[in-house]
Amino acid sequence: MHTLGFFIGEQLILFAFFEGIMKKIFVIFVISLLIFLSADKTLAKELASGSSAKIEFTKESKASDARVKVLQDYLNQYNSPLVPLAPVFVKYADQYDLDWKMVAAISGVESTFGQQIPYGSYNGWGWGIYGTNMIYFSSWEDGIKTVSQGLRENYLNKWGATNVYEIGRFYAASPTWAQRVDYFMGKISDFALRNPQSALPLSI
């Protein structure tokens, strides 16, 4: 009788022990799931909103960034030499608090995403090009960094622009420049929505 009681007691202790472990595993799983689902919430919301005439600033620096994949796949449609620079666009957008699509979109307007530029200039943004004046960058990354920094420090901080239409007043003589930049920004967002495989791990 004592042996049976000891056996039952031992089993109850083991059951309570394993039950505690399972509860801990469940809690860890739930916390991990919540972190995963919230990681790309801001970006998914931005993409779902479509066009970005108003500049929305999001900082999301991650080793595997969905924005990089979206830009790579979108630029690849144009056989753009800027495809490998997708991580660089995102890097400097985050560093200078810019919409991650804007500098790429400007290159779409100014040079068909880097395909039509003055030879050897790496200047796909029409940056500082007027009359006979010409600015040459040392590389595509140098161009992306310079344009991103210039937009933040001059157009936004110094001159007070808050959207691409206000930037356009200073950036270009064409009255349709901002509209075309905004068009490409919207197309990049639309591309992500139509091609969810490019936007993984986003939940759109």
Secondary structure, DSSP 8 states (H G I E B T S, - for coil): -HHHHHHHHHHHHHHHHHHHHHHHHHHHHHHHHHHHHHHTHHHHHHHHT---SB--------SS-HHHHHHHHHHHTTT-TTGGGHHHHHHHHHHTT--TTHHHHHHHHHHTTTTS-STT----S-TT-BTTB----SSHHHHHHHHHHHIIIIIIIIT---BHHHHHHHH-S-TTHHHHHHHHHHHHHHHHHH-HHHHTT---
